[in-house]
């Protein structure tokens, strides 16, 4: 059975993504990703979720379980604009993220009126 670092490498190769891109899109420090790739550290649950989401794989697969690589598609792929929005959102501090969410909710509630 493949381990976490091997699965991470495979997922990066399948996405044709660099570690720097993974860092930027997931919000995980590039140094941490480097340590994961070397097998020096395993990701926290929170970072596993971010990695799996960014790479489009299941958490169980990424951890080395004998399950399909890709989770079942429950929603369409993100557009480039949605990816950019997510990247920008993840770059904000938590208090700013909450503020943006409240602003979006307010904008949507006034849209239907």
CNS distance restraints for C-alpha pairs under 8 A (distance, minus, plus):
assign (resid   1 and name CA) (resid  64 and name CA) 6.45 0.50 0.50
assign (resid   1 and name CA) (resid  65 and name CA) 7.42 0.50 0.50
assign (resid   1 and name CA) (resid  66 and name CA) 7.28 0.50 0.50
assign (resid   2 and name CA) (resid   6 and name CA) 6.06 0.50 0.50
assign (resid   2 and name CA) (resid   7 and name CA) 6.51 0.50 0.50
assign (resid   2 and name CA) (resid  64 and name CA) 5.37 0.50 0.50
assign (resid   3 and name CA) (resid   7 and name CA) 6.22 0.50 0.50
assign (resid   3 and name CA) (resid  62 and name CA) 7.97 0.50 0.50
assign (resid   3 and name CA) (resid  63 and name CA) 6.55 0.50 0.50
assign (resid   3 and name CA) (resid  64 and name CA) 4.91 0.50 0.50
assign (resid   4 and name CA) (resid   8 and name CA) 6.06 0.50 0.50
assign (resid   4 and name CA) (resid  36 and name CA) 7.89 0.50 0.50
assign (resid   4 and name CA) (resid  39 and name CA) 7.68 0.50 0.50
assign (resid   4 and name CA) (resid  42 and name CA) 7.28 0.50 0.50
assign (resid   4 and name CA) (resid  62 and name CA) 5.84 0.50 0.50
assign (resid   4 and name CA) (resid  63 and name CA) 4.95 0.50 0.50
assign (resid   4 and name CA) (resid  64 and name CA) 5.70 0.50 0.50
assign (resid   5 and name CA) (resid   9 and name CA) 6.26 0.50 0.50
assign (resid   5 and name CA) (resid  36 and name CA) 5.99 0.50 0.50
assign (resid   5 and name CA) (resid  37 and name CA) 5.05 0.50 0.50
assign (resid   5 and name CA) (resid  38 and name CA) 6.78 0.50 0.50
assign (resid   5 and name CA) (resid  39 and name CA) 5.48 0.50 0.50
assign (resid   6 and name CA) (resid  10 and name CA) 6.21 0.50 0.50
assign (resid   6 and name CA) (resid  37 and name CA) 7.70 0.50 0.50
assign (resid   7 and name CA) (resid  11 and name CA) 6.07 0.50 0.50
assign (resid   7 and name CA) (resid  61 and name CA) 7.55 0.50 0.50
assign (resid   7 and name CA) (resid  62 and name CA) 5.46 0.50 0.50
assign (resid   7 and name CA) (resid  63 and name CA) 7.44 0.50 0.50
assign (resid   7 and name CA) (resid  64 and name CA) 6.83 0.50 0.50
assign (resid   8 and name CA) (resid  12 and name CA) 6.17 0.50 0.50
assign (resid   8 and name CA) (resid  36 and name CA) 8.00 0.50 0.50
assign (resid   8 and name CA) (resid  37 and name CA) 6.86 0.50 0.50
assign (resid   8 and name CA) (resid  62 and name CA) 6.50 0.50 0.50
assign (resid   9 and name CA) (resid  13 and name CA) 6.17 0.50 0.50
assign (resid   9 and name CA) (resid  37 and name CA) 6.85 0.50 0.50
assign (resid  10 and name CA) (resid  14 and name CA) 6.10 0.50 0.50
assign (resid  11 and name CA) (resid  15 and name CA) 6.21 0.50 0.50
assign (resid  11 and name CA) (resid  55 and name CA) 6.31 0.50 0.50
assign (resid  11 and name CA) (resid  57 and name CA) 7.47 0.50 0.50
assign (resid  12 and name CA) (resid  16 and name CA) 5.90 0.50 0.50
assign (resid  12 and name CA) (resid  17 and name CA) 5.16 0.50 0.50
assign (resid  12 and name CA) (resid  18 and name CA) 6.72 0.50 0.50
assign (resid  12 and name CA) (resid  19 and name CA) 7.66 0.50 0.50
assign (resid  12 and name CA) (resid  55 and name CA) 7.05 0.50 0.50
assign (resid  13 and name CA) (resid  17 and name CA) 6.41 0.50 0.50
assign (resid  15 and name CA) (resid  55 and name CA) 6.87 0.50 0.50
assign (resid  17 and name CA) (resid  21 and name CA) 6.14 0.50 0.50
assign (resid  17 and name CA) (resid  22 and name CA) 6.66 0.50 0.50
assign (resid  18 and name CA) (resid  22 and name CA) 6.24 0.50 0.50
assign (resid  19 and name CA) (resid  23 and name CA) 6.06 0.50 0.50
assign (resid  19 and name CA) (resid  30 and name CA) 6.82 0.50 0.50
assign (resid  19 and name CA) (resid  33 and name CA) 6.77 0.50 0.50
assign (resid  19 and name CA) (resid  34 and name CA) 7.42 0.50 0.50
assign (resid  20 and name CA) (resid  24 and name CA) 6.19 0.50 0.50
assign (resid  20 and name CA) (resid  30 and name CA) 6.23 0.50 0.50
assign (resid  21 and name CA) (resid  25 and name CA) 6.02 0.50 0.50
assign (resid  22 and name CA) (resid  26 and name CA) 5.75 0.50 0.50
assign (resid  22 and name CA) (resid  27 and name CA) 7.98 0.50 0.50
assign (resid  22 and name CA) (resid  28 and name CA) 7.79 0.50 0.50
assign (resid  22 and name CA) (resid  51 and name CA) 7.74 0.50 0.50
assign (resid  22 and name CA) (resid  54 and name CA) 7.18 0.50 0.50
assign (resid  22 and name CA) (resid  55 and name CA) 7.91 0.50 0.50
assign (resid  23 and name CA) (resid  27 and name CA) 5.53 0.50 0.50
assign (resid  23 and name CA) (resid  28 and name CA) 4.98 0.50 0.50
assign (resid  23 and name CA) (resid  29 and name CA) 5.80 0.50 0.50
assign (resid  23 and name CA) (resid  30 and name CA) 5.20 0.50 0.50
assign (resid  23 and name CA) (resid  33 and name CA) 7.09 0.50 0.50
assign (resid  24 and name CA) (resid  28 and name CA) 7.22 0.50 0.50
assign (resid  24 and name CA) (resid  87 and name CA) 7.23 0.50 0.50
assign (resid  25 and name CA) (resid  54 and name CA) 6.66 0.50 0.50
assign (resid  25 and name CA) (resid  87 and name CA) 5.49 0.50 0.50
assign (resid  26 and name CA) (resid  50 and name CA) 5.57 0.50 0.50
assign (resid  26 and name CA) (resid  51 and name CA) 6.27 0.50 0.50
assign (resid  26 and name CA) (resid  54 and name CA) 5.85 0.50 0.50
assign (resid  26 and name CA) (resid  87 and name CA) 7.48 0.50 0.50
assign (resid  26 and name CA) (resid  90 and name CA) 7.63 0.50 0.50
assign (resid  27 and name CA) (resid  50 and name CA) 7.80 0.50 0.50
assign (resid  27 and name CA) (resid  87 and name CA) 7.67 0.50 0.50
assign (resid  27 and name CA) (resid  90 and name CA) 6.09 0.50 0.50
assign (resid  27 and name CA) (resid  91 and name CA) 6.65 0.50 0.50
assign (resid  28 and name CA) (resid  32 and name CA) 6.97 0.50 0.50
assign (resid  28 and name CA) (resid  33 and name CA) 7.10 0.50 0.50
assign (resid  28 and name CA) (resid  47 and name CA) 7.02 0.50 0.50
assign (resid  28 and name CA) (resid  50 and name CA) 7.87 0.50 0.50
assign (resid  29 and name CA) (resid  33 and name CA) 6.58 0.50 0.50
assign (resid  30 and name CA) (resid  34 and name CA) 6.19 0.50 0.50
assign (resid  31 and name CA) (resid  35 and name CA) 6.34 0.50 0.50
assign (resid  32 and name CA) (resid  36 and name CA) 6.25 0.50 0.50
assign (resid  32 and name CA) (resid  41 and name CA) 7.99 0.50 0.50
assign (resid  33 and name CA) (resid  37 and name CA) 6.18 0.50 0.50
assign (resid  34 and name CA) (resid  38 and name CA) 6.33 0.50 0.50
assign (resid  35 and name CA) (resid  39 and name CA) 6.21 0.50 0.50
assign (resid  35 and name CA) (resid  40 and name CA) 5.22 0.50 0.50
assign (resid  35 and name CA) (resid  41 and name CA) 5.70 0.50 0.50
assign (resid  36 and name CA) (resid  40 and name CA) 6.04 0.50 0.50
assign (resid  36 and name CA) (resid  41 and name CA) 5.20 0.50 0.50
assign (resid  36 and name CA) (resid  42 and name CA) 5.81 0.50 0.50
assign (resid  36 and name CA) (resid  43 and name CA) 6.84 0.50 0.50
assign (resid  43 and name CA) (resid  47 and name CA) 5.61 0.50 0.50
assign (resid  43 and name CA) (resid  48 and name CA) 5.66 0.50 0.50
assign (resid  44 and name CA) (resid  48 and name CA) 6.00 0.50 0.50
assign (resid  45 and name CA) (resid  49 and name CA) 6.25 0.50 0.50
assign (resid  46 and name CA) (resid  50 and name CA) 6.45 0.50 0.50
assign (resid  47 and name CA) (resid  51 and name CA) 5.99 0.50 0.50
assign (resid  48 and name CA) (resid  52 and name CA) 5.96 0.50 0.50
assign (resid  48 and name CA) (resid  59 and name CA) 6.42 0.50 0.50
assign (resid  48 and name CA) (resid  62 and name CA) 7.89 0.50 0.50
assign (resid  49 and name CA) (resid  53 and name CA) 6.05 0.50 0.50
assign (resid  49 and name CA) (resid  59 and name CA) 6.49 0.50 0.50
assign (resid  50 and name CA) (resid  54 and name CA) 6.03 0.50 0.50
assign (resid  51 and name CA) (resid  55 and name CA) 5.92 0.50 0.50
assign (resid  52 and name CA) (resid  56 and name CA) 5.67 0.50 0.50
assign (resid  52 and name CA) (resid  57 and name CA) 4.94 0.50 0.50
assign (resid  52 and name CA) (resid  58 and name CA) 5.73 0.50 0.50
assign (resid  52 and name CA) (resid  59 and name CA) 5.49 0.50 0.50
assign (resid  52 and name CA) (resid  62 and name CA) 6.98 0.50 0.50
assign (resid  53 and name CA) (resid  57 and name CA) 6.61 0.50 0.50
assign (resid  53 and name CA) (resid  58 and name CA) 7.78 0.50 0.50
assign (resid  56 and name CA) (resid  70 and name CA) 6.40 0.50 0.50
assign (resid  56 and name CA) (resid  71 and name CA) 7.43 0.50 0.50
assign (resid  57 and name CA) (resid  61 and name CA) 6.97 0.50 0.50
assign (resid  57 and name CA) (resid  62 and name CA) 6.91 0.50 0.50
assign (resid  57 and name CA) (resid  69 and name CA) 5.49 0.50 0.50
assign (resid  57 and name CA) (resid  70 and name CA) 4.43 0.50 0.50
assign (resid  57 and name CA) (resid  71 and name CA) 5.81 0.50 0.50
assign (resid  58 and name CA) (resid  62 and name CA) 6.28 0.50 0.50
assign (resid  58 and name CA) (resid  68 and name CA) 7.65 0.50 0.50
assign (resid  58 and name CA) (resid  69 and name CA) 6.04 0.50 0.50
assign (resid  58 and name CA) (resid  70 and name CA) 5.55 0.50 0.50
assign (resid  58 and name CA) (resid  71 and name CA) 4.97 0.50 0.50
assign (resid  59 and name CA) (resid  63 and name CA) 6.21 0.50 0.50
assign (resid  60 and name CA) (resid  64 and name CA) 6.52 0.50 0.50
assign (resid  60 and name CA) (resid  65 and name CA) 5.40 0.50 0.50
assign (resid  60 and name CA) (resid  67 and name CA) 6.95 0.50 0.50
assign (resid  61 and name CA) (resid  65 and name CA) 5.00 0.50 0.50
assign (resid  61 and name CA) (resid  66 and name CA) 6.62 0.50 0.50
assign (resid  61 and name CA) (resid  67 and name CA) 5.62 0.50 0.50
assign (resid  61 and name CA) (resid  68 and name CA) 6.51 0.50 0.50
assign (resid  61 and name CA) (resid  69 and name CA) 5.40 0.50 0.50
assign (resid  61 and name CA) (resid  70 and name CA) 7.91 0.50 0.50
assign (resid  62 and name CA) (resid  69 and name CA) 7.58 0.50 0.50
assign (resid  78 and name CA) (resid  82 and name CA) 5.62 0.50 0.50
assign (resid  78 and name CA) (resid  83 and name CA) 6.06 0.50 0.50
assign (resid  79 and name CA) (resid  83 and name CA) 6.21 0.50 0.50
assign (resid  80 and name CA) (resid  84 and name CA) 6.17 0.50 0.50
assign (resid  81 and name CA) (resid  85 and name CA) 6.12 0.50 0.50
assign (resid  82 and name CA) (resid  86 and name CA) 6.11 0.50 0.50
assign (resid  83 and name CA) (resid  87 and name CA) 6.09 0.50 0.50
assign (resid  84 and name CA) (resid  88 and name CA) 6.13 0.50 0.50
assign (resid  85 and name CA) (resid  89 and name CA) 6.03 0.50 0.50
assign (resid  86 and name CA) (resid  90 and name CA) 6.09 0.50 0.50
assign (resid  87 and name CA) (resid  91 and name CA) 6.37 0.50 0.50
assign (resid  88 and name CA) (resid  92 and name CA) 6.83 0.50 0.50
assign (resid  89 and name CA) (resid  97 and name CA) 6.40 0.50 0.50
assign (resid  90 and name CA) (resid  97 and name CA) 7.74 0.50 0.50
assign (resid  92 and name CA) (resid  96 and name CA) 5.88 0.50 0.50
assign (resid  92 and name CA) (resid  97 and name CA) 5.93 0.50 0.50
assign (resid  93 and name CA) (resid  97 and name CA) 6.29 0.50 0.50
assign (resid  94 and name CA) (resid  98 and name CA) 6.34 0.50 0.50
assign (resid  95 and name CA) (resid  99 and name CA) 6.37 0.50 0.50
assign (resid  96 and name CA) (resid 100 and name CA) 6.15 0.50 0.50
assign (resid  97 and name CA) (resid 101 and name CA) 6.22 0.50 0.50
assign (resid  98 and name CA) (resid 102 and name CA) 6.23 0.50 0.50
assign (resid  99 and name CA) (resid 103 and name CA) 6.22 0.50 0.50
assign (resid 100 and name CA) (resid 104 and name CA) 6.18 0.50 0.50
assign (resid 101 and name CA) (resid 105 and name CA) 6.14 0.50 0.50
assign (resid 102 and name CA) (resid 106 and name CA) 6.10 0.50 0.50
assign (resid 103 and name CA) (resid 107 and name CA) 6.11 0.50 0.50
assign (resid 104 and name CA) (resid 108 and name CA) 6.12 0.50 0.50
assign (resid 105 and name CA) (resid 109 and name CA) 6.14 0.50 0.50
assign (resid 106 and name CA) (resid 110 and name CA) 6.32 0.50 0.50
assign (resid 107 and name CA) (resid 111 and name CA) 6.19 0.50 0.50
assign (resid 108 and name CA) (resid 112 and name CA) 6.82 0.50 0.50
assign (resid 109 and name CA) (resid 113 and name CA) 7.06 0.50 0.50
